[in-house]
Amino acid sequence: MLALHDAVRAGKIPNAEIAVVVSDKADAAGLALASERGIETRAVERKGRKREEHEEEIVGILRDRRVDLICLAGYMRLLSPCFIAAFPRRILNIHPSLLPSFPGLDAQRQALAHGVKFSGCTVHFVDETLDGGPIIAQRVVPVLAGDTVETLSARILEQEHQLYAEAVALVLGNPSTDYADRNLSTA
């Protein structure tokens, strides 16, 4: 989220702004960091609520702020078909593997366990499947001898910060999309 904010401020994602940062956890570090930078934040707790009620509140917040593109960053839940239908091909996610390989949790651990020589990160449109949806961009990161989950994760994260901003700029700059004034939301 901070990397996207920095990219917007640096002009790497032209004519865009981050309209709101939403989390399902009131104590999420990202909310405090966003608030420190003057970005509106909202916590929408899901505990004790039905999924539909929780997601309807988030959809309402995003629509009220006229959000054009949603960028997931650390949101560890599948979105319902209703949420996705509210923002068709307007929800992006970043994942720390070269999808379709190693979807879900612990992607770096999976990569090391399989002995791959290359890993990386993927930005994709979100659909109803786990880490599915059309791929927008990928970045390859070599797996080095002696890599641990931590060392590989750190190198992939560096690339994620760059790739996500590039992919957002690509999507927003695509003339086939209707994103005039670009309002982004990160979750």
Accessible surface in RSA format (square Angstrom, percent):
REM  Atomic radii and reference values for relative SASA: ProtOr
REM  Chains: A
REM  Algorithm: Lee & Richards
REM  Probe-radius: 1.40
REM  Slices: 20
REM RES _ NUM      All-atoms   Total-Side   Main-Chain    Non-polar    All polar
REM                ABS   REL    ABS   REL    ABS   REL    ABS   REL    ABS   REL
RES MET A   1    39.53  20.5  16.23  10.7  23.31  55.5  16.23  13.8  23.31  30.9
RES LEU A   2    47.60  26.5  45.63  32.6   1.97   4.9  45.63  32.0   1.97   5.3
RES ALA A   3    23.59  21.7  12.13  18.7  11.46  26.1  17.28  24.3   6.31  16.7
RES LEU A   4     1.21   0.7   1.21   0.9   0.00   0.0   1.21   0.9   0.00   0.0
RES HIS A   5    16.28   8.9  16.28  11.3   0.00   0.0   6.42   6.6   9.86  11.5
RES ASP A   6    68.75  48.2  64.15  63.9   4.59  10.9  28.86  67.9  39.88  39.8
RES ALA A   7     6.72   6.2   3.61   5.6   3.12   7.1   6.29   8.9   0.44   1.2
RES VAL A   8    24.11  15.9  14.47  13.1   9.64  23.2  14.47  12.6   9.64  26.1
RES ARG A   9   182.51  76.6 144.56  73.7  37.95  90.4  38.97  53.3 143.54  87.0
RES ALA A  10    70.59  64.9  31.40  48.5  39.19  89.1  44.34  62.4  26.25  69.5
RES GLY A  11    46.51  57.4   0.00   N/A  46.51  57.4  28.97  79.5  17.54  39.3
RES LYS A  12   142.68  69.6 125.38  76.9  17.30  41.2  75.67  68.1  67.00  71.4
RES ILE A  13     1.32   0.7   0.16   0.1   1.15   2.8   0.16   0.1   1.15   3.1
RES PRO A  14    75.02  54.7  69.27  63.1   5.75  20.9  73.39  60.6   1.63  10.1
RES ASN A  15   120.90  83.4  90.92  87.9  29.98  72.2  30.90  74.4  90.00  87.0
RES ALA A  16    17.74  16.3   0.00   0.0  17.74  40.4   2.27   3.2  15.47  41.0
RES GLU A  17    99.75  57.3  99.04  74.9   0.70   1.7  29.29  56.6  70.46  57.5
RES ILE A  18    17.39   9.9   0.84   0.6  16.56  39.9   0.84   0.6  16.56  44.9
RES ALA A  19    19.47  17.9   6.30   9.7  13.18  30.0  10.75  15.1   8.72  23.1
RES VAL A  20     0.00   0.0   0.00   0.0   0.00   0.0   0.00   0.0   0.00   0.0
RES VAL A  21     7.97   5.2   7.97   7.2   0.00   0.0   7.97   6.9   0.00   0.0
RES VAL A  22     2.50   1.6   1.75   1.6   0.74   1.8   1.75   1.5   0.74   2.0
RES SER A  23    15.86  13.4  14.50  19.4   1.36   3.1   8.99  19.1   6.86   9.6
RES ASP A  24    14.27  10.0  11.43  11.4   2.84   6.7   0.37   0.9  13.90  13.9
RES LYS A  25   111.36  54.3 110.01  67.5   1.34   3.2  58.75  52.9  52.61  56.0
RES ALA A  26    61.96  57.0  41.23  63.6  20.74  47.2  41.53  58.5  20.43  54.1
RES ASP A  27   131.29  92.0  99.68  99.2  31.61  74.8  50.04 117.8  81.25  81.0
RES ALA A  28    29.28  26.9  17.68  27.3  11.61  26.4  26.40  37.2   2.89   7.6
RES ALA A  29    72.56  66.7  59.44  91.7  13.12  29.8  65.75  92.6   6.81  18.0
RES GLY A  30    25.15  31.0   0.00   N/A  25.15  31.0  19.33  53.0   5.82  13.0
RES LEU A  31    16.29   9.1  15.09  10.8   1.20   3.0  15.39  10.8   0.90   2.4
RES ALA A  32    56.75  52.2  47.60  73.5   9.14  20.8  55.77  78.5   0.97   2.6
RES LEU A  33    70.91  39.5  70.24  50.3   0.67   1.7  70.26  49.3   0.65   1.8
RES ALA A  34     0.00   0.0   0.00   0.0   0.00   0.0   0.00   0.0   0.00   0.0
RES SER A  35    65.46  55.3  51.39  68.6  14.08  32.4  13.57  28.9  51.89  72.7
RES GLU A  36   139.16  79.9  98.05  74.2  41.12  97.9  50.00  96.7  89.16  72.8
RES ARG A  37    94.29  39.6  65.07  33.2  29.23  69.6  26.82  36.7  67.47  40.9
RES GLY A  38    70.78  87.3   0.00   N/A  70.78  87.3  36.92 101.3  33.86  75.8
RES ILE A  39    16.02   9.1   6.90   5.1   9.12  22.0  11.43   8.2   4.59  12.5
RES GLU A  40    74.53  42.8  58.20  44.0  16.33  38.9  42.38  82.0  32.16  26.3
RES THR A  41    40.23  28.6  24.28  24.6  15.95  38.0   0.14   0.2  40.09  60.6
RES ARG A  42    83.34  35.0  79.57  40.6   3.77   9.0  21.11  28.9  62.23  37.7
RES ALA A  43    42.74  39.3  17.11  26.4  25.63  58.3  17.11  24.1  25.63  67.9
RES VAL A  44     1.57   1.0   0.00   0.0   1.57   3.8   1.57   1.4   0.00   0.0
RES GLU A  45    81.27  46.7  78.21  59.2   3.05   7.3  45.64  88.3  35.63  29.1
RES ARG A  46    72.43  30.4  68.11  34.7   4.32  10.3  13.85  18.9  58.58  35.5
RES LYS A  47   184.94  90.2 161.49  99.1  23.45  55.8 112.49 101.2  72.46  77.2
RES GLY A  48    87.14 107.5   0.00   N/A  87.14 107.5  43.33 118.9  43.80  98.1
RES ARG A  49    71.78  30.1  47.28  24.1  24.51  58.4  30.96  42.3  40.83  24.7
RES LYS A  50   155.86  76.0 148.12  90.9   7.75  18.4  98.21  88.4  57.65  61.4
RES ARG A  51    84.53  35.5  76.73  39.1   7.79  18.6  31.68  43.3  52.85  32.0
RES GLU A  52   105.79  60.7 101.32  76.7   4.46  10.6  56.56 109.4  49.23  40.2
RES GLU A  53    88.97  51.1  83.61  63.3   5.36  12.8  34.41  66.6  54.56  44.5
RES HIS A  54     0.52   0.3   0.52   0.4   0.00   0.0   0.50   0.5   0.02   0.0
RES GLU A  55     8.00   4.6   7.98   6.0   0.02   0.1   6.00  11.6   2.00   1.6
RES GLU A  56   120.89  69.4 110.58  83.7  10.30  24.5  44.40  85.9  76.49  62.4
RES GLU A  57    63.57  36.5  52.09  39.4  11.48  27.3  31.99  61.9  31.58  25.8
RES ILE A  58     8.26   4.7   8.26   6.2   0.00   0.0   8.26   5.9   0.00   0.0
RES VAL A  59    16.68  11.0  16.68  15.1   0.00   0.0  16.68  14.5   0.00   0.0
RES GLY A  60    29.14  35.9   0.00   N/A  29.14  35.9  29.00  79.6   0.13   0.3
RES ILE A  61     8.68   4.9   7.52   5.6   1.16   2.8   7.63   5.5   1.04   2.8
RES LEU A  62     2.51   1.4   2.51   1.8   0.00   0.0   2.51   1.8   0.00   0.0
RES ARG A  63   137.55  57.8 121.80  62.1  15.75  37.5  49.58  67.8  87.98  53.3
RES ASP A  64   115.48  80.9  83.48  83.1  32.00  75.7  22.82  53.7  92.66  92.4
RES ARG A  65    60.76  25.5  48.32  24.6  12.44  29.6  25.65  35.1  35.11  21.3
RES ARG A  66   190.82  80.1 180.05  91.8  10.77  25.6  66.82  91.3 124.00  75.2
RES VAL A  67     4.22   2.8   0.08   0.1   4.14  10.0   0.08   0.1   4.14  11.2
RES ASP A  68    29.80  20.9  29.09  29.0   0.71   1.7   0.87   2.1  28.93  28.9
RES LEU A  69     0.04   0.0   0.00   0.0   0.04   0.1   0.04   0.0   0.00   0.0
RES ILE A  70     1.46   0.8   1.46   1.1   0.00   0.0   1.46   1.1   0.00   0.0
RES CYS A  71     0.00   0.0   0.00   0.0   0.00   0.0   0.00   0.0   0.00   0.0
RES LEU A  72     9.96   5.5   9.96   7.1   0.00   0.0   9.96   7.0   0.00   0.0
RES ALA A  73    33.26  30.6  12.00  18.5  21.26  48.4  15.27  21.5  18.00  47.7
RES GLY A  74    65.31  80.5   0.00   N/A  65.31  80.5  34.08  93.5  31.23  69.9
RES TYR A  75    26.80  12.5   8.73   5.0  18.07  47.0  11.67   8.8  15.13  18.6
RES MET A  76   138.54  71.7 102.88  68.1  35.66  84.9  90.60  77.0  47.94  63.5
RES ARG A  77    74.50  31.3  58.32  29.7  16.18  38.5  25.72  35.2  48.78  29.6
RES LEU A  78    83.04  46.2  74.41  53.2   8.63  21.7  76.26  53.6   6.78  18.2
RES LEU A  79    10.22   5.7   4.46   3.2   5.76  14.5   4.46   3.1   5.76  15.5
RES SER A  80    16.98  14.3  15.74  21.0   1.23   2.8  14.81  31.5   2.16   3.0
RES PRO A  81    83.67  61.0  80.94  73.8   2.73   9.9  81.33  67.1   2.34  14.6
RES CYS A  82    99.90  75.6  88.32  98.5  11.58  27.2  31.22  79.1  68.67  74.0
RES PHE A  83     6.99   3.5   4.89   3.0   2.11   5.5   6.54   4.0   0.45   1.3
RES ILE A  84    14.92   8.5  14.92  11.1   0.00   0.0  14.92  10.7   0.00   0.0
RES ALA A  85    72.87  67.0  48.72  75.2  24.15  54.9  56.64  79.8  16.23  43.0
RES ALA A  86    21.08  19.4   6.24   9.6  14.84  33.8  12.29  17.3   8.79  23.3
RES PHE A  87     3.30   1.7   3.01   1.9   0.29   0.8   3.01   1.8   0.29   0.8
RES PRO A  88    80.25  58.5  72.50  66.1   7.75  28.2  74.04  61.1   6.21  38.6
RES ARG A  89   142.48  59.8 133.07  67.8   9.41  22.4  68.14  93.1  74.35  45.1
RES ARG A  90    67.34  28.3  67.34  34.3   0.00   0.0  19.85  27.1  47.49  28.8
RES ILE A  91     1.70   1.0   1.12   0.8   0.58   1.4   1.12   0.8   0.58   1.6
RES LEU A  92     0.00   0.0   0.00   0.0   0.00   0.0   0.00   0.0   0.00   0.0
RES ASN A  93    21.94  15.1  21.94  21.2   0.00   0.0   0.10   0.2  21.85  21.1
RES ILE A  94    25.57  14.5  14.45  10.8  11.12  26.8  14.45  10.4  11.12  30.2
RES HIS A  95    10.90   6.0  10.90   7.6   0.00   0.0   3.17   3.3   7.73   9.0
RES PRO A  96    30.36  22.1  30.24  27.6   0.12   0.4  30.24  25.0   0.12   0.7
RES SER A  97     0.13   0.1   0.13   0.2   0.00   0.0   0.13   0.3   0.00   0.0
RES LEU A  98    39.16  21.8  35.16  25.2   4.01  10.1  35.16  24.7   4.01  10.8
RES LEU A  99     7.98   4.4   3.71   2.7   4.28  10.7   3.71   2.6   4.28  11.5
RES PRO A 100   119.43  87.0 105.05  95.8  14.38  52.3 108.39  89.5  11.04  68.6
RES SER A 101    54.85  46.3  46.00  61.4   8.85  20.4  16.94  36.1  37.90  53.1
RES PHE A 102    28.49  14.3  24.26  15.0   4.23  11.0  24.93  15.1   3.56  10.2
RES PRO A 103    55.89  40.7  48.84  44.5   7.05  25.6  48.84  40.3   7.05  43.8
RES GLY A 104    16.87  20.8   0.00   N/A  16.87  20.8  11.70  32.1   5.17  11.6
RES LEU A 105   124.22  69.2 110.85  79.3  13.37  33.6 113.14  79.5  11.08  29.8
RES ASP A 106    88.04  61.7  72.35  72.0  15.69  37.1  13.16  31.0  74.88  74.7
RES ALA A 107     1.67   1.5   0.16   0.3   1.50   3.4   0.16   0.2   1.50   4.0
RES GLN A 108    22.96  12.8  22.83  16.7   0.13   0.3   0.13   0.3  22.83  17.3
RES ARG A 109   133.22  55.9 132.56  67.6   0.66   1.6  52.76  72.1  80.47  48.8
RES GLN A 110    51.98  29.1  48.69  35.6   3.29   7.8  27.47  58.5  24.51  18.6
RES ALA A 111     0.01   0.0   0.01   0.0   0.00   0.0   0.01   0.0   0.00   0.0
RES LEU A 112    49.58  27.6  31.57  22.6  18.00  45.3  32.78  23.0  16.80  45.2
RES ALA A 113    86.54  79.6  41.71  64.4  44.83 102.0  54.70  77.0  31.84  84.3
RES HIS A 114   131.19  71.7  98.05  68.2  33.14  84.8  74.61  76.9  56.59  65.8
RES GLY A 115    46.27  57.1   0.00   N/A  46.27  57.1  33.35  91.5  12.92  28.9
RES VAL A 116    42.91  28.2  32.82  29.7  10.09  24.3  39.67  34.5   3.24   8.8
RES LYS A 117   150.58  73.5 144.63  88.7   5.95  14.2  92.96  83.7  57.61  61.4
RES PHE A 118   119.76  59.9 109.28  67.7  10.48  27.3 109.28  66.3  10.48  30.0
RES SER A 119     3.36   2.8   0.61   0.8   2.75   6.3   2.79   5.9   0.57   0.8
RES GLY A 120     0.00   0.0   0.00   N/A   0.00   0.0   0.00   0.0   0.00   0.0
RES CYS A 121     0.00   0.0   0.00   0.0   0.00   0.0   0.00   0.0   0.00   0.0
RES THR A 122     0.00   0.0   0.00   0.0   0.00   0.0   0.00   0.0   0.00   0.0
RES VAL A 123     0.00   0.0   0.00   0.0   0.00   0.0   0.00   0.0   0.00   0.0
RES HIS A 124     3.26   1.8   3.26   2.3   0.00   0.0   3.26   3.4   0.00   0.0
RES PHE A 125    21.67  10.8  21.67  13.4   0.00   0.0  21.67  13.1   0.00   0.0
RES VAL A 126    21.05  13.9  12.88  11.7   8.17  19.7  13.00  11.3   8.06  21.9
RES ASP A 127    40.92  28.7  39.67  39.5   1.25   3.0  18.71  44.0  22.21  22.2
RES GLU A 128    89.83  51.6  74.11  56.1  15.72  37.4  29.63  57.3  60.20  49.1
RES THR A 129    79.92  56.8  72.43  73.4   7.49  17.8  73.72  99.0   6.20   9.4
RES LEU A 130    98.34  54.8  83.57  59.8  14.77  37.1  83.57  58.7  14.77  39.7
RES ASP A 131    24.03  16.8  11.53  11.5  12.50  29.6   0.74   1.7  23.29  23.2
RES GLY A 132    17.60  21.7   0.00   N/A  17.60  21.7  17.22  47.3   0.38   0.8
RES GLY A 133    20.51  25.3   0.00   N/A  20.51  25.3   4.23  11.6  16.28  36.5
RES PRO A 134    67.61  49.3  55.20  50.3  12.41  45.1  67.02  55.3   0.59   3.7
RES ILE A 135    81.27  46.2  50.96  38.0  30.31  73.1  50.96  36.7  30.31  82.3
RES ILE A 136    31.36  17.8   6.50   4.8  24.86  59.9  10.71   7.7  20.64  56.0
RES ALA A 137    23.98  22.1  15.77  24.3   8.21  18.7  23.98  33.8   0.00   0.0
RES GLN A 138    74.84  41.8  46.89  34.3  27.95  66.6  11.92  25.4  62.92  47.7
RES ARG A 139    57.97  24.3  55.32  28.2   2.64   6.3  28.60  39.1  29.37  17.8
RES VAL A 140    87.53  57.6  68.32  61.9  19.21  46.3  68.32  59.4  19.21  52.1
RES VAL A 141     5.98   3.9   5.59   5.1   0.39   0.9   5.98   5.2   0.00   0.0
RES PRO A 142    61.59  44.9  61.59  56.1   0.00   0.0  61.59  50.9   0.00   0.0
RES VAL A 143    27.31  18.0  11.86  10.7  15.45  37.2  11.86  10.3  15.45  41.9
RES LEU A 144    93.32  52.0  87.40  62.5   5.92  14.9  90.08  63.3   3.24   8.7
RES ALA A 145   112.06 103.0  69.54 107.3  42.52  96.7  82.33 115.9  29.72  78.7
RES GLY A 146    75.85  93.5   0.00   N/A  75.85  93.5  43.21 118.6  32.64  73.1
RES ASP A 147    24.60  17.2   4.22   4.2  20.38  48.2   2.40   5.7  22.19  22.1
RES THR A 148    63.83  45.4  59.39  60.2   4.44  10.6  61.39  82.5   2.44   3.7
RES VAL A 149    33.90  22.3  31.93  28.9   1.97   4.8  31.93  27.7   1.97   5.3
RES GLU A 150   124.65  71.6 116.01  87.8   8.64  20.6  68.96 133.4  55.68  45.5
RES THR A 151    65.97  46.9  60.92  61.8   5.04  12.0  65.15  87.5   0.82   1.2
RES LEU A 152     0.00   0.0   0.00   0.0   0.00   0.0   0.00   0.0   0.00   0.0
RES SER A 153    30.79  26.0  28.28  37.7   2.51   5.8  24.57  52.3   6.22   8.7
RES ALA A 154    55.19  50.7  47.26  72.9   7.94  18.1  52.87  74.5   2.32   6.1
RES ARG A 155    59.83  25.1  58.52  29.8   1.31   3.1  51.69  70.6   8.14   4.9
RES ILE A 156     0.00   0.0   0.00   0.0   0.00   0.0   0.00   0.0   0.00   0.0
RES LEU A 157    88.23  49.1  88.23  63.1   0.00   0.0  88.23  62.0   0.00   0.0
RES GLU A 158   106.36  61.1 100.34  75.9   6.02  14.3  35.72  69.1  70.64  57.7
RES GLN A 159    42.50  23.8  42.50  31.1   0.00   0.0   5.53  11.8  36.97  28.0
RES GLU A 160    21.78  12.5  21.15  16.0   0.62   1.5   4.45   8.6  17.32  14.1
RES HIS A 161    88.63  48.4  83.52  58.1   5.11  13.1  51.82  53.4  36.81  42.8
RES GLN A 162    94.28  52.7  86.85  63.5   7.43  17.7  34.94  74.4  59.34  45.0
RES LEU A 163     5.64   3.1   5.64   4.0   0.00   0.0   5.64   4.0   0.00   0.0
RES TYR A 164    11.00   5.1  11.00   6.3   0.00   0.0  11.00   8.3   0.00   0.0
RES ALA A 165     8.43   7.7   7.92  12.2   0.51   1.2   8.17  11.5   0.26   0.7
RES GLU A 166    89.45  51.4  79.37  60.0  10.08  24.0  46.99  90.9  42.46  34.7
RES ALA A 167     0.93   0.9   0.00   0.0   0.93   2.1   0.91   1.3   0.02   0.0
RES VAL A 168     0.00   0.0   0.00   0.0   0.00   0.0   0.00   0.0   0.00   0.0
RES ALA A 169    26.00  23.9  18.45  28.5   7.55  17.2  19.31  27.2   6.70  17.7
RES LEU A 170   109.61  61.0 101.50  72.6   8.11  20.4 108.26  76.0   1.35   3.6
RES VAL A 171     9.17   6.0   6.34   5.7   2.83   6.8   9.17   8.0   0.00   0.0
RES LEU A 172     5.18   2.9   3.31   2.4   1.87   4.7   3.31   2.3   1.87   5.0
RES GLY A 173    53.54  66.0   0.00   N/A  53.54  66.0  30.22  82.9  23.31  52.2
RES ASN A 174    64.75  44.7  57.96  56.0   6.79  16.4   9.72  23.4  55.03  53.2
RES PRO A 175   132.36  96.5  97.26  88.7  35.11 127.6 109.76  90.6  22.60 140.5
RES SER A 176    95.05  80.3  56.73  75.7  38.32  88.3  55.33 117.8  39.72  55.7
RES THR A 177    40.58  28.9  24.33  24.7  16.25  38.7  28.37  38.1  12.21  18.5
RES ASP A 178   143.29 100.4 111.95 111.4  31.33  74.1  42.45  99.9 100.84 100.6
RES TYR A 179    19.24   9.0  11.64   6.6   7.61  19.8   8.04   6.0  11.21  13.8
RES ALA A 180    85.97  79.0  61.24  94.5  24.73  56.3  74.32 104.7  11.65  30.9
RES ASP A 181   119.56  83.7 112.29 111.8   7.27  17.2  31.89  75.1  87.67  87.4
RES ARG A 182    44.57  18.7  40.92  20.9   3.65   8.7   1.58   2.2  42.99  26.1
RES ASN A 183    25.30  17.4  25.30  24.4   0.00   0.0   0.21   0.5  25.09  24.3
RES LEU A 184     0.03   0.0   0.03   0.0   0.00   0.0   0.03   0.0   0.00   0.0
RES SER A 185     0.66   0.6   0.66   0.9   0.00   0.0   0.00   0.0   0.66   0.9
RES THR A 186     0.75   0.5   0.75   0.8   0.00   0.0   0.75   1.0   0.00   0.0
RES ALA A 187    21.27  19.6   9.53  14.7  11.74  26.7  21.04  29.6   0.23   0.6
END  Absolute sums over single chains surface
CHAIN  1 A     9744.7       7595.7       2149.0       5521.8       4222.8
END  Absolute sums over all chains
TOTAL          9744.7       7595.7       2149.0       5521.8       4222.8
